[in-house]
Amino acid sequence: ARLQPYQATVRGGEPVTYQVEVVNPFNHPAETRLQLITPAGWPDAPEAVSLTLASVERRVIEVTVHTPPGGEVRRERIAVELTFDGHPFGQQAEALITLRR
């Protein structure tokens, strides 16, 4: 998986939209679930995305993260957790967000 942009800098409270590129590693169709993991204390992470990917299919999904208002942080980590056919593959991609005032 891949999460773009890798680094983003925004004002606290502004949303950040990411493109998540996911590839089915199997030579058969697979039920795929993507869950964005955001830092503790941030607004709720986007809902998990479930889709069926064909054999070795590559797809890009767009998701938006809402950042907390106020405060400054440097390089908070966002991650994508993947599951294929009910088998967790763990966190497979990451990105960093810096919040400024």
C-alpha positions in Angstrom: 0.0 0.0 0.0 1.0 3.6 -0.4 -0.4 6.8 1.2 0.1 10.1 -0.6 1.0 12.8 0.1 3.7 11.4 2.4 4.1 14.7 4.2 1.5 17.4 4.7 1.5 20.7 6.6 -1.8 22.3 7.5 -3.4 24.6 10.1 -5.1 22.7 12.9 -8.7 22.0 12.1 -8.1 21.8 8.3 -8.8 18.5 6.5 -6.2 16.6 4.6 -7.2 14.4 1.7 -5.0 11.3 0.9 -4.8 8.9 -1.9 -4.4 5.3 -0.7 -3.0 3.0 -3.3 -3.7 -0.7 -2.6 -2.7 -3.8 -4.5 -4.2 -7.2 -4.1 -1.1 -9.4 -3.7 -3.0 -12.6 -4.6 -3.6 -14.3 -7.9 -7.3 -14.5 -7.1 -10.0 -11.9 -6.2 -9.8 -10.7 -2.6 -12.2 -8.9 -0.2 -10.1 -6.0 1.0 -10.6 -3.7 3.9 -8.6 -0.4 4.5 -8.7 1.3 7.8 -7.0 4.7 8.4 -5.3 5.0 11.8 -5.1 8.5 13.2 -3.3 9.8 16.3 -5.0 9.4 19.7 -7.1 12.4 20.6 -7.8 13.4 16.9 -11.3 13.5 15.5 -12.7 10.1 14.5 -10.8 8.4 11.7 -12.7 8.0 8.4 -14.9 4.9 8.1 -13.1 1.7 6.9 -13.4 1.1 3.2 -14.3 -2.4 2.0 -14.0 -3.4 -1.6 -13.3 -6.5 -3.8 -10.0 -6.4 -5.8 -9.4 -8.6 -8.7 -6.2 -10.7 -9.0 -3.2 -8.4 -8.5 -5.5 -5.4 -9.1 -4.2 -2.0 -8.1 -6.7 0.7 -7.0 -6.5 4.2 -5.6 -9.0 5.2 -2.9 -9.4 8.8 -1.6 -9.9 9.4 2.1 -10.0 12.6 4.2 -8.5 13.1 7.6 -9.9 15.8 9.9 -7.2 17.4 12.1 -7.9 18.8 15.6 -8.3 22.5 15.9 -5.5 24.6 17.5 -2.2 23.4 18.8 0.9 22.7 16.9 2.4 19.2 16.3 5.3 18.1 14.1 5.1 14.9 12.1 2.1 13.1 13.6 1.8 9.6 12.0 -1.2 8.5 9.9 -1.3 4.8 8.9 -3.3 2.4 6.7 -4.2 -1.0 8.1 -5.1 -3.6 5.5 -7.1 -6.9 5.6 -7.4 -9.3 2.7 -10.0 -12.0 2.9 -10.3 -11.6 6.6 -6.6 -11.9 7.3 -5.0 -8.8 8.8 -1.8 -7.6 7.1 -1.2 -4.8 9.7 -0.2 -1.3 9.0 1.2 -1.2 5.5 1.6 2.5 4.7 2.2 5.7 6.6 2.2 9.5 6.1 3.2 12.4 8.4 1.1 15.5 9.2 2.5 18.7 10.7 0.0 21.1 12.3 0.7 24.8 12.5 -1.2 27.7 14.0 
